[in-house]
């Protein structure tokens, strides 16, 4: 078997190319693995409770710089409860978003606008005129959300 000089050059180039390709694959794998790790910033959830007559509402709330999310439950005396997820945006001392829940009467999952006003150490559940656009409910931009006469005023509880 005769080995030509060109064969050695091609073998050498292939070996270098394969080695370089292998190195790139390792680098990409390491970068991908590091980017999939959870972020170092951890925003702890706070727990709140509000009572109005026989009804009690519980709120688990996590806030970051501009957004919030969590879980919201309303226990209607001894007759049932609505329970679901909340999420939305934070603008100053106001949290505005949506509440996705299963009603205590059963049926399909519902969506309703959700607003909280940070008032010192309390959160006031707002209410306002609701409009629908493409079957998505939201507060009317023409009517201010009321935070004065509210059903629930939440205070933080230890959990």
C-alpha contacts under 8 A as a table, 3 or more apart, distances in Angstrom:
res1	aa1	res2	aa2	distance
3	X	7	X	6.50
3	X	8	X	7.42
4	X	7	X	5.22
4	X	8	X	6.68
5	X	8	X	5.18
5	X	9	X	6.36
6	X	9	X	4.98
6	X	10	X	6.15
7	X	10	X	5.15
7	X	11	X	6.07
8	X	11	X	5.01
8	X	12	X	6.00
9	X	12	X	5.06
9	X	13	X	6.13
10	X	13	X	5.09
10	X	14	X	5.99
11	X	14	X	5.08
11	X	15	X	6.04
12	X	15	X	5.10
12	X	16	X	6.20
13	X	16	X	5.12
13	X	17	X	5.95
14	X	17	X	5.00
14	X	18	X	5.90
15	X	18	X	5.13
15	X	19	X	6.05
16	X	19	X	5.11
16	X	20	X	6.06
17	X	20	X	5.10
17	X	21	X	5.97
18	X	21	X	4.96
18	X	22	X	6.04
19	X	22	X	5.06
19	X	23	X	6.25
20	X	23	X	5.05
20	X	24	X	6.29
21	X	24	X	5.17
21	X	25	X	6.27
22	X	25	X	5.09
22	X	26	X	6.33
23	X	26	X	5.15
23	X	27	X	6.25
24	X	27	X	5.05
24	X	28	X	6.09
25	X	28	X	5.18
25	X	29	X	6.10
26	X	29	X	5.10
26	X	30	X	6.18
27	X	30	X	5.17
27	X	31	X	6.15
28	X	31	X	5.16
28	X	32	X	5.99
29	X	32	X	5.15
29	X	33	X	6.09
30	X	33	X	5.13
30	X	34	X	6.20
31	X	34	X	5.16
31	X	35	X	6.10
32	X	35	X	5.15
32	X	36	X	6.30
33	X	36	X	5.32
33	X	37	X	6.78
34	X	37	X	5.48
39	X	42	X	7.42
43	X	62	X	6.41
43	X	63	X	6.58
43	X	64	X	6.24
44	X	62	X	6.15
44	X	63	X	7.89
45	X	60	X	6.30
45	X	61	X	5.26
45	X	62	X	4.37
45	X	63	X	7.47
45	X	70	X	7.87
46	X	60	X	5.70
46	X	61	X	5.25
46	X	62	X	6.36
46	X	156	X	7.05
46	X	157	X	7.91
47	X	58	X	7.40
47	X	59	X	5.67
47	X	60	X	4.52
47	X	61	X	6.32
47	X	156	X	5.69
47	X	157	X	5.60
47	X	158	X	6.79
47	X	159	X	6.51
48	X	58	X	5.77
48	X	59	X	4.95
48	X	60	X	6.38
48	X	61	X	7.91
48	X	154	X	5.62
48	X	155	X	5.26
48	X	156	X	4.21
48	X	157	X	5.29
49	X	56	X	7.14
49	X	57	X	5.66
49	X	58	X	4.64
49	X	59	X	6.26
49	X	154	X	5.17
49	X	155	X	5.68
49	X	156	X	6.54
49	X	157	X	6.67
50	X	56	X	5.75
50	X	57	X	5.17
50	X	58	X	6.64
50	X	152	X	5.46
50	X	153	X	5.49
50	X	154	X	4.50
50	X	155	X	6.52
51	X	54	X	7.32
51	X	55	X	5.89
51	X	56	X	4.49
51	X	57	X	6.39
51	X	152	X	6.46
51	X	153	X	7.63
52	X	55	X	5.25
52	X	56	X	6.32
52	X	151	X	6.22
52	X	152	X	6.25
54	X	76	X	6.76
54	X	77	X	4.77
55	X	74	X	7.02
55	X	75	X	5.60
55	X	76	X	4.64
55	X	77	X	5.01
56	X	74	X	5.84
56	X	75	X	5.18
56	X	76	X	6.77
56	X	77	X	7.38
57	X	72	X	7.30
57	X	73	X	5.56
57	X	74	X	4.29
57	X	75	X	6.09
57	X	152	X	7.43
58	X	72	X	5.79
58	X	73	X	5.16
58	X	74	X	6.46
59	X	70	X	7.35
59	X	71	X	5.86
59	X	72	X	4.65
59	X	73	X	6.55
60	X	70	X	5.26
60	X	71	X	5.08
60	X	72	X	6.45
61	X	68	X	6.94
61	X	69	X	5.96
61	X	70	X	4.60
61	X	71	X	6.74
62	X	68	X	5.55
62	X	69	X	5.45
62	X	70	X	5.87
63	X	66	X	7.62
63	X	67	X	5.97
63	X	68	X	4.37
63	X	69	X	6.72
64	X	67	X	5.56
64	X	68	X	6.32
65	X	90	X	7.72
66	X	89	X	5.75
66	X	90	X	4.95
66	X	91	X	7.15
67	X	87	X	7.46
67	X	88	X	5.72
67	X	89	X	4.31
67	X	90	X	5.28
68	X	86	X	7.91
68	X	87	X	5.46
68	X	88	X	5.48
68	X	89	X	6.06
68	X	90	X	6.77
68	X	95	X	7.42
69	X	85	X	7.39
69	X	86	X	5.34
69	X	87	X	4.04
69	X	88	X	6.54
70	X	85	X	5.78
70	X	86	X	5.25
70	X	87	X	6.49
71	X	83	X	7.56
71	X	84	X	5.79
71	X	85	X	4.53
71	X	86	X	5.74
72	X	83	X	5.88
72	X	84	X	5.62
72	X	85	X	6.03
72	X	86	X	6.54
72	X	99	X	7.76
73	X	81	X	6.88
73	X	82	X	5.67
73	X	83	X	4.26
73	X	84	X	6.48
74	X	81	X	5.36
74	X	82	X	5.25
74	X	83	X	6.43
75	X	78	X	7.47
75	X	79	X	7.91
75	X	80	X	6.08
75	X	81	X	4.35
75	X	82	X	6.77
76	X	79	X	5.70
76	X	80	X	5.45
76	X	81	X	5.58
77	X	80	X	7.16
80	X	104	X	5.38
80	X	105	X	7.78
81	X	103	X	7.10
81	X	104	X	4.94
82	X	101	X	6.43
82	X	102	X	5.96
82	X	103	X	4.83
82	X	104	X	5.10
83	X	101	X	5.33
83	X	102	X	6.00
83	X	103	X	7.16
84	X	99	X	6.77
84	X	100	X	5.41
84	X	101	X	3.96
84	X	102	X	6.42
85	X	99	X	5.78
85	X	100	X	5.27
85	X	101	X	6.42
86	X	97	X	7.04
86	X	98	X	5.62
86	X	99	X	4.50
86	X	100	X	6.32
86	X	114	X	7.60
87	X	97	X	5.44
87	X	98	X	5.72
87	X	99	X	6.94
88	X	95	X	6.84
88	X	96	X	5.56
88	X	97	X	3.69
88	X	98	X	6.25
89	X	95	X	5.84
89	X	96	X	5.59
89	X	97	X	6.09
90	X	93	X	7.22
90	X	94	X	5.84
90	X	95	X	4.57
90	X	96	X	6.49
91	X	94	X	5.28
91	X	95	X	6.37
91	X	96	X	7.82
93	X	117	X	5.94
93	X	118	X	5.15
93	X	119	X	7.69
94	X	115	X	7.18
94	X	116	X	5.85
94	X	117	X	4.69
94	X	118	X	6.25
95	X	115	X	5.51
95	X	116	X	5.04
95	X	117	X	6.38
95	X	118	X	7.93
96	X	113	X	7.62
96	X	114	X	5.84
96	X	115	X	4.45
96	X	116	X	6.58
97	X	113	X	5.95
97	X	114	X	5.12
97	X	115	X	6.32
98	X	111	X	6.61
98	X	112	X	5.71
98	X	113	X	4.49
98	X	114	X	4.88
98	X	115	X	7.99
99	X	111	X	5.58
99	X	112	X	5.33
99	X	113	X	6.08
99	X	114	X	5.76
100	X	109	X	6.79
100	X	110	X	5.65
100	X	111	X	4.57
100	X	112	X	6.76
101	X	109	X	5.50
101	X	110	X	5.41
101	X	111	X	6.56
102	X	106	X	6.71
102	X	107	X	7.34
102	X	108	X	6.56
102	X	109	X	4.71
102	X	110	X	6.25
103	X	106	X	5.45
103	X	107	X	7.03
103	X	108	X	7.72
103	X	109	X	7.11
103	X	110	X	7.26
111	X	136	X	7.75
111	X	137	X	7.13
112	X	137	X	5.87
112	X	138	X	7.05
113	X	130	X	7.65
113	X	137	X	6.31
113	X	138	X	5.16
113	X	139	X	6.39
114	X	125	X	7.76
114	X	126	X	7.38
115	X	125	X	5.94
115	X	126	X	5.16
115	X	127	X	7.29
116	X	123	X	5.91
116	X	124	X	5.34
116	X	125	X	4.70
116	X	126	X	5.67
117	X	123	X	5.42
117	X	124	X	5.06
117	X	125	X	6.70
117	X	126	X	7.08
117	X	147	X	7.00
118	X	121	X	7.16
118	X	122	X	6.04
118	X	123	X	4.72
118	X	124	X	6.63
119	X	122	X	5.21
119	X	123	X	5.85
119	X	124	X	7.00
120	X	123	X	7.93
121	X	155	X	6.83
121	X	156	X	7.54
122	X	153	X	6.54
122	X	154	X	5.45
122	X	155	X	5.02
122	X	156	X	7.25
123	X	153	X	5.72
123	X	154	X	4.94
123	X	155	X	6.76
124	X	147	X	6.22
124	X	150	X	6.95
124	X	152	X	6.32
124	X	153	X	4.59
124	X	154	X	6.27
125	X	147	X	6.66
125	X	150	X	6.25
125	X	151	X	7.12
125	X	152	X	5.64
125	X	153	X	6.33
125	X	154	X	7.79
126	X	145	X	6.05
126	X	146	X	5.43
126	X	147	X	4.73
126	X	150	X	6.29
127	X	145	X	5.63
127	X	146	X	5.33
127	X	147	X	6.88
127	X	150	X	7.08
128	X	139	X	6.22
128	X	140	X	7.46
128	X	143	X	7.08
128	X	144	X	6.78
128	X	145	X	4.66
128	X	146	X	5.90
129	X	139	X	5.70
129	X	140	X	5.56
129	X	143	X	6.44
129	X	145	X	7.52
130	X	137	X	6.32
130	X	138	X	5.48
130	X	139	X	4.54
130	X	140	X	5.53
131	X	137	X	5.64
131	X	138	X	5.58
131	X	139	X	6.04
131	X	140	X	5.54
132	X	135	X	5.36
132	X	136	X	5.22
132	X	137	X	4.38
132	X	138	X	6.31
133	X	136	X	5.30
133	X	137	X	6.62
139	X	143	X	7.85
139	X	145	X	7.47
140	X	143	X	5.58
140	X	144	X	7.71
141	X	144	X	7.15
146	X	149	X	6.90
146	X	150	X	7.41
147	X	150	X	5.92
150	X	153	X	7.19
